């Protein structure tokens, strides 16, 4: 188990230590909070969600909008919720 203390900035930001980032093996994370325990978990399925939308580009929809929708879908899938 790896644990370390880090400072939270006024903007609510923290730096994840290199050793932990390497163990997560992902550049995207999500947080789960249960009681007083905060868990940081890697998001590994975002690329799959993004590729699903790449082939379905629609005129007038920006890449950012497609990316945002894909992220929403990845989070829903991770949380076990159906998409709207």
BELKA-V821642 format. One record per pair of residues at least 4 apart in sequence whose C-alpha atoms are under 8 Angstrom apart, sorted by the first residue. I is the first residue (numbers start at 1). J is the second residue. If there is no record, write none. Layout:
# BELKA-V821642
<<I & J> <I & J>>
This chain:
# BELKA-V821642
<<2 & 20> <6 & 14> <6 & 15> <6 & 16> <7 & 14> <7 & 15> <8 & 12> <8 & 13> <8 & 14> <9 & 13> <9 & 14> <16 & 20> <16 & 21> <17 & 21> <18 & 22> <19 & 23> <20 & 24> <21 & 25> <21 & 26> <21 & 27> <22 & 26> <24 & 41> <24 & 42> <25 & 42> <26 & 42> <26 & 43> <26 & 44> <27 & 42> <27 & 43> <28 & 42> <28 & 43> <28 & 44> <29 & 40> <29 & 41> <29 & 42> <29 & 43> <30 & 40> <30 & 41> <30 & 42> <30 & 43> <31 & 38> <31 & 39> <31 & 40> <31 & 41> <32 & 38> <32 & 39> <32 & 40> <32 & 41> <33 & 37> <33 & 38> <33 & 39> <34 & 38> <45 & 49> <45 & 74> <46 & 50> <46 & 70> <46 & 71> <46 & 74> <47 & 51> <48 & 52> <49 & 53> <49 & 70> <49 & 71> <49 & 73> <49 & 74> <50 & 54> <50 & 66> <50 & 67> <50 & 70> <50 & 71> <51 & 55> <52 & 56> <53 & 57> <53 & 66> <53 & 70> <57 & 61> <57 & 66> <61 & 65> <61 & 66> <62 & 66> <63 & 67> <64 & 68> <65 & 69> <66 & 70> <67 & 71> <68 & 72> <69 & 73> <70 & 74> <71 & 75> <72 & 76> <73 & 77> <73 & 83> <74 & 78> <75 & 79> <76 & 80> <76 & 81> <76 & 82> <76 & 83> <77 & 81> <77 & 82> <77 & 83>>
